[in-house]
Amino acid sequence: MKHTVLAAAGGTLLLAATTVAGATSAGAAASGNAMTHRSAHTCAAPKAGSASCTALVRVDKAGKPAASGTPSGYGPADIQAAYQLGGGSGQTVAIVDAYNDPTAEADLGVYRAQFGLPACTTANGCFKKVSQTGSTTSLPQTNAGWATEISLDLDMVSAACPGCHILLVEAKSATNANLATAVNYAASVAGVVAISNSYGGSDTTESSAYNHPGIAITASTGDSGYGIESPASYPHVIAVGGTSLTKSGSSYSEKAWSGAGSGCSTINPKPAWQTSATKCSGKANADVSAVADPNTGVAVYDSTRYQGASGWQVYGGTSASSPIIASAYALGGNHGYSYPAQYTWSQTSSLHDVTSGSNGTCSTTVWCTAGTGWDGPTGLGTPNGVGAF
């Protein structure tokens, strides 16, 4: 898939190696040289009954996060141009993550100032950080790995919808129960129109916490290639897959990212709006997608020192794509649908169809190989404005 657009204004490290074509510095022209970067998960693998964040950071030769004093990777102008997003008028996107990021607001300020985005602070009413029960003072313990995830999420909402308000809800821990409590709280806050969840674990039965009619609830499909994760596998959650996004001049092209999760739930039923194209009897992942490959990754600012690193870094993982898609839903509105995914499945012509790339080997080709129409790694496609959201 190729689309041409006008440029817009404005734990233990788990190592992986992936391939990139044309990763760029923030706001810079694309490189035509293919290159390979190593990347690493910033959160520990999930234990039973818990989830792991799906953030991937580029690492140096020593396996440590590669940080610098200036941004590289795609910035807001790239996200807005590639997906025809941007704007916003005070819609609230909630971000649910585990543990506390003590520098979340300050880091968000650095990111937005760097790219000329309007300030989003507690003082001006744009940003709010709370615990899973809504407390602004009794917050969870700090976890540096999850703090990187939080920075990634906040920066991606800022990139895709700079006029959106952001509610950060920090779960006490990464257990499924605490994360569900945080989602329930986020859904109870007036004005929240989308909730992004950049984490996943083994396929489990849907919790009622993720079923809130009228609110777009997105979740990452995972970073380990073909295979199913929850909460993305829940029938009332919008499963967000991942792509490799390459820029050449004013054109962007995408293919399925090799790490994007996909597959069919054997536990959760198929939602009424998913068609026979999935060839799944249960919930199919993904519904839609956005950039996730750390080799064509995004610029993130994080000052909570992790593995000895802080500052500007390059991130990927379906952790990046989930908040981008949540922001698209915030910009698009729910069009009167109780479940926004139903609208998206009826508006496939308003998406960029991703037709190449694969995330592994599977018994039914469409579950792991991109092609015309729906496929597992990229779902129905990526945003082309907000017509499908």
N, C-alpha and C positions, 0 to 999 in steps of 0.2 A: 504494500500500500504506500502511495506517495501523495502528499498534499502540499500545495503551494500556498503560502500565506504572506501577508505583509508583516514586517517586524512590528511588535507592539512597543509602546513606550515603557519609558520608564527605566562483669562476669569474666569468663575465659574467652578469648578470641577463637572463634571457629572459622578456620581459613577456607576460602574457596577461590578458584580461579575461573574467570570468564573472559569472553572475547568482546572487543568493542570495535565499532567502526565510527570514527568521527566524533568522539567526545570533545566537548568544547569548554573553554573558560567562560565564566558568567558574562553574558552579553557580548561575547566575541564571536567572530566568524568560525565556522566549523573547520576542523582539520580533515583533510582527505585521507590521512594515514590511519590504517587499522592498528590498534594496539591492544595489549592485554594487561589488565590490572588485577592484582590480587585483592580480594575483599574478605571481610570477616563479619560474622554476626556479633552484635554488641551485647546480646542477652544470652544467658545460659539456656541450654535445651530444656524444654518444659518437663516437669515431673508429672506423674499421674494426678489428674484433677487440677492442673494448672496450665498456663499458656506462656509462650515466649514472644517477645517482640520480634518483628520481622525486619528490623533495620540492618542494613549491610553497609559497612564503611570501607572505603578504599584504604589499604594498608601499605606501608613501606616495605623495604627488603627485610627488615627485622620483624615484620609481622605486626607492627604497631600502627595505630591510626595515623595516616599521613595528614598532618595539619600544617597550615601556613598562615601568614598574616594577611593574605588577600584571597578573595573567593575564586574558585574555579568550579567547573561543572555548570549545568544549566541554571540560569536565574529566572526571575519572574517574567522578563520579556520573552524568554524562550517558551515557558509554560503557556503564557497567554497567547503567543503567536501560534504555537503548534496546535493548540486545542481551541483557539478562538474563545478564550475565557477572559476574565478580568472584570473590574467594576465592583458592584455590590453596593447595597444601601442599608447596611445595618442588620442584615440577616445574621443569625447566630449559628455558628458551627461549633458543636461540642467535640472535644478530643478526649477520649478515655484511654488512659495508660495506667501502669502500675508504678507505685513508689513516687517519691518527691524529686522534682528537679528544682533545686534551690535558686538557680539562676535563670529560670524560664523566661520571666518577664524582661530581664536585662538583655538576655541573648536575643529575644525577639526584637527588642529595640535596635540592637546592632544590625540585625539582618534587614529590617525595614529601612533604616537610615541609609545603609549601604546602597540599596536599590531605589531610593527615592520614593518609598511608599509612605503613606500617612502614618503617623504614630498610632500605636494600638497599646494603650496602657490601662492600668486599673484606674488611674486618676481621671482619664477622659471617658471611662465607661466602656471602652472597646474590649478590654481583656479582664478576665477574672479566673483565679485559680482557687479550687476548693478540694476538699477531701471527698471520699465517696458518700459521705453523709451531708455534704454541703458546708462544712466548716472551713473558714478562711484562716484559722489559727492553729487548729489541731491537725497537722498534716502528717503523712506517712514518713517513714525514714527514707533517707536519700539512697538511691541506687544509681551509680554513675552510668551503667549500661543503659538502663531505662531512661535516664536523663537525655542521652543522645537521641533516643526515640522520640521523646517529647519535643526536643528542638526541631527534629526533622518534620514532625507533624505540624507544629506551629508555623514553620517556615513555608510548608507546602500550601496551607490554607491562605497564608499571606500572599503567596505567589499567584494562586489561582483566583482568589477573591479578596483583593486588598481592602475592599470596603466592607467586608464581613466582620462581625464581632466574633470573638473566640472565647469559649468557656472550656477551661482545662479541668477535668475531673480526675484526680489521682486516687486510684484504688490503694487500699492498705497493703496489698501484696498482689502477686500474679496468680492467685488461685482463681479458678473459674467463678467461685461464689463471690469473691470480692469484686472482680471485674464486672459481674452481672449487677451487683449492687450499685456500682458506679454508673453503669449504663442506665439503670432505672432512675437514678437521681438526675442524670443529665436530661432524660426524657421528661422529667417533672418540671423543669425550669421553663418558665414562660419565654417564648421567643425562639427556642431551639428548633431548628427546622431540619438539621442533619447531625448525625453522630458518627464519627469515624473511629474505628477500632483496628489499630495496626498491630495485631497479635493473633496468635493461633495455637492450637494444640490438637490432640487427637479428635476424631469425629465423635461427637456426643449428641445426645438428644437436646433439641432446642429448649432453652430456658425462656420463660415468659418475659424475662427482662428485655429480650431483644425483639419483642413484638409490640410495637407502638404505632398504630395506624396514624398516618399523616406525617410521620417523621421518616426521613431517609436514613436508614442505618446501614453503613458500609463496613466491610471487614476484609482484610487481606487474605488472599488464598494461600500464601506461604511462599517460601523461597527455595524449596528443595526439589523443584521439578514436579513431574506427574505424581499426584497423590492428593488426598482430600484432607482438609482441616476444618475445624469449627473455631469460631462462630460463623465463618463464611458459608459453611454447609447448612446453616439454619434456613428454613423456608422463607422467613420474613426478613432476612438479611440480604443486602446486595453484595454479592461476592465480587471482589475486585482483583483481577489478574494483572499481568505485567507485560510490558513491551520493552524492546530496545529502540530508543528514539535517536535518529541520526539527522543532523542538519547539514544542508549544503546550500549556501547562499540564503535565499529566502524560502527554501523548500525543506520540508521535514518528511522523513519516511520512517516507517515502523515495521518491525517484525516481532513475532512472539519471542519473549525472553526465555532462555533455556531454563531459568530457575523458577518461573511462575508455576504456582500450584494449580492443579486442575483435577477433575474426576467427578465421580458420582457418589453421593452419600448412600450407604446401605442402611442408614438409621433414620434419616429425616426424609419426609415425603416430598414429592415434586410439587412446587407451587403451581397453581392453576395457569399462570401466565407463561411458564416455560413450555416451549413447543416440543414437538416430536423431533426437532432438529438435534436435540441433545442426545437422543438415543439412550437416555437414562430413565430408570423407573423411579429414582429418588431425586433429591435436589442436585442440580448440576452446578459445578464451579468451572468457569466464572460467568458472571452476568455481563460485565463491562471491564475495561482495563485502562491503564495509562502507564507512563514511563516507570520502570522499576529496575532496569539493568544498571548496576553500579558503574559499569564501564561507559554508559551514556548517562551518568548520574547527575544529581542535582547539588547545588551549593547549599551548605548548611553551616550556621554558626553556633557553636556550643562551647561554653567556657567552664562547664563542670568537668574537671580533669578526669579523663578516662584512659586507662593504660598509659598514663603519663602525657597524654595529648589534650590540647584544647585549642580553640580558634576555628578558622575556616577549614572545613573538610568536605569531601564528596561522598554522598550517600546514594543508596538505591535500596532495592527490596520492595516487595509489595506494600511495605510500610509507607513508601512514597506515593504509590498510586491510590491508596485508600483515601487519604485526606484531599487529594486532588479531585477525586470523584465526588466525595461528600460536598466539596465546594461547588462543583457543577450543579448538584441538586439544589444547593442553597440559592444559587443564581437563577435556576430554572423555575423553581416553585413546584408544588405537587400537582397542579392541574386538576385538583379535586379528587385525586385517587387516594384511597386509604393506604395503598402500598405503592410507592413511587416506581418500583421495579416493573410493575404492570404497565405503566405508561411507557417506560423505556423499551420494553419488548414490543410495543406497538408502533415504535418510531425508529425502526432500524435504519431507515434512509437518512436520518439525521446524524449518523455516526460515521466515523472513518472505519471502514472494514479492513482489518489486518489479515492478510492472506498468505503470509509466509512465516517460516520459523516453526520450531518444535520444542517441547520441554521434556522429551523422553520417549519411551516405547510403551505402547498400550495395545489392548486387544481390539479396540475400536478406534480407528485413526482420528476421528474428529475430536476425541477426548484429549489428544496430546499434540496434534498437528494443526497449525493455522491453515485456514482455507476460506473460500467465499462463504459468507454467512457466519452462523455461530460456530465457535470452536472452543475447546476447553481452556487453553492458555489465555486467550484474549476476549472470550465471550462474544458479545455482539459487535465489539469494536471499541474505539476511543472517542472522546468528545470532539465534535465538530460544531462548536458553539453549544448552546444549551437547549437546542430543539428537541433532544431526546430526554431531557431532564426536567 
